[in-house]
Amino acid sequence: MAMTVHATSPQFKQNAARALADAQLQRALGNVKQGFIDKRQKAADKLPEFEALRDAARDIKNHTLQHLDLYLEAYEEKVKGSGGHVHFARDAEEARAIILSICREAGARTVTKGKSMISEEIEINAHLEANGITPVETDLGEYIIQLRHEMPSHIIAPAVHLNATQVEQDFRRVHTNLDPKRDLSEPVQLLTEARAVLRERFLAADVGITGANFLVAETGTSVIVTNEGNGDLTQILPKTHIVLASIEKLVPTLEDVSQILRVLARSATGQEMSVYTTFSTGPRRSADADGPQNYHVVLLDNGRSAMLGTDFEEMLRCIRCGACMNHCPVYHAVGGHAYGWVYPGPMGAVLTPSLIGVDKAGHLPNASTFCGRCESVCPVRIPLPKLMRHWREREFERHLMPATFRSGLAFWGFFAKRPALYRMATRAAMVTLGFAGRRKGRFTWLPFARGWTKYRDFPTPQGETFQARWRRERKGRRA
Amino acid sequence: MSARDEVFANIRRSLGVSGNETIRRQIAAERLERAPKGLIPARGQLPAEDRLAMFRVQAEAALATVTELNSAADVPQAIATFLRDHNLPATLRMGNDLRLTAMPWAETSLEISHGPSQGADLNAVSHAFGAVAETGTLVTVSGPENPSTLNFLPDNHIVIVSAKDVAGDYETVWNKVRFAFGKGGMPRTVNWITGPSRSGDIEQTLLLGAHGPRRLHVVIVRD
């Protein structure tokens, strides 16, 4: 693939160690653990049909993927029919070139942007800057991380790794034309300042770039979902609107998108519906008093067509709600940046190796406890643990794991294939550990497991193995 | 091979299809034509009065404010009162929707202007195309009648909705869109609006008025 990827995914372990030692980050991550989980659960409980709608959303996405070529054709025809333009991009480089040429044609100096993970994937901002065009992120979280030259650490809450005091420092550093003595101690003051600064940018922009949560084949419509309204100001104020979307965003009809919207916001933020769901079809009509005069859609493949028909096809159902990372103990511990590229958490652990290669991103599917919470909350029922396991198998087959890891697995395999020996060895180990740790009830340090005990204690085993207990209790029940 | 052709070829190779299979094409064409409804939550499937009550409850849960009036003729006075109660200037911008322009604005001291917003208007009023009780969602469509910029640029957005246009679910409103714009046709923009603009991007604290309106006031007209 002709793309330069600036990923630190190969250094996942170092990234994770740094994240665990970052007190500020750990404090910010507390907000993820507390907020999202309860809100999603409450929203799901309030809608009796929620589980059935998850099935419906899964089935719609599966159906679309099986007929993707046909729905893409229908979509393309409808966009053209409404006066819009459709551009196909095989990879990131092509997408960047198409967007730059549209911007140049529009004589663009500044470009406003709605939140788009695809735009992070193709690193469009750096490309526009290198060509003399200023991109301005308008989602509050994206704006903040753009000021910090960071990547989003969460797919729906890009600045979730930051605390308000850090945002205040960034605003003081960048908004130098404002009174240095102004009060920014409350989050609402930060919001008000960003609103005023960005309002000027919205009104001055020549081109607006948004992503798309969905593309509707029936009508040639792009759909964006936001709470701030920034996506709408991005797309209705400038003369040119560019929609940047990957090919798997397609759904057949307005009814289909309505089904999926019923699970999207509930899974993401626990809202029943996001504040703004916007369906855009082509450029402004002759009688319209506002809206863009030019409407372009850039459809990106970038490795997705190759995922169809493979073990990883199911990942293409993803609607980017973020529920998997909100419920992931690994994400809670290390945050999004440790994953080293655009997509963090369980969905990133499956998608990133598909898009940048398992040789670079092999650590990500290994960073899982397989607790299964991600799958249990996924609105389109992607079996994320199973897909991570597929990557682990491939990584093992391709000899990408370090020698110590492989020999450790071989060592374990030797015992696992000899059940009597395995039982004896584990029993001996549990008895020894149970005895050694009987006083404290936990180990803060273990030989050969220092990487594990560095960040958490190992509870003292009760002296009996699981298998032994299983046999004992089954016998007891039968008697 | 062009990028377009290669993307299609890759998709078809991965799916193991040529793209010419009659049955596949029929299945896709039929779905686009029939647009099957899927699962509609029972929540919004109520008689008219209960549906209206649900819309109100849900819109308020999304932090909109809601009032009900018996006649469109009462709207100007109600808006004037709303603006005064919130210490807002007596100005109002609107499109050329006949349902709005026919209202007796001269009976108030409101300073009315018409057309899309350039960004300096504090207050705007739009007429909704419909509304959805299920989630307290307003539906507006773009056009000179109700320019889209009025939905997003002003600080205070007031939306008039006719009681008879409050549907139980989104699908009912899509049918109405198809009736008005033709099957497969769409206005340039359809906006679903559920409450005022907000952001949780700073420490996951909910704050209203991110980029869009800080207040969303819904006026239901029964006539």
Interface residues (C-beta under 8 A of the other chain):
Chain A: A28 N31 V32 Q34 G35 F36 L47 P48 E49 A52 L53 A56 I60 H63 Q66 H67 L68 D69 L70 Y71 L72 E73 A74 K78 S82 H87 F88 A89 R90 E94 T138 D139 L140 G141 I144 A157 P158 A159 V160 L162 N163 A164 V167 P187 V188 L190 L191 T192 R195 L198 R199 F202 L203 A217 E218 T219 G220 T221 N227 E228 G229 N230 D232 L233 I236 L237 I247 P252 T253 L254 E255 D256 S258 Q259 L261 R262 T269 Q271 E272 M273 S274 V275 Y276 T277 T278 F279 S280 T281 G282 P283 R284 R285 A287 D288 A289 D290 G291 L299 D301 S305 A306 M307 L308 G309 T310
Chain B: S2 A3 R4 E6 V7 F8 N10 I11 R12 S14 L15 G16 V17 G19 R24 R25 I27 A28 A29 R31 L32 A35 P36 K37 G38 L39 P41 A42 R43 Q58 A61 A62 G95 G115 P116 S117 Q118 G119 E134 T135 G136 T137 S142 G143 P144 P147 S148 T149 N151 F152 L153 D169 Y170 E171 W174 V177 G184 G185 M186 P187 R188 T189 V190 N191 W192 I193 T194 G195 P196 S197 R198 S199 G200 D201 I202 E203 Q204 T205 L207 G209 A210 H211 G212 P213
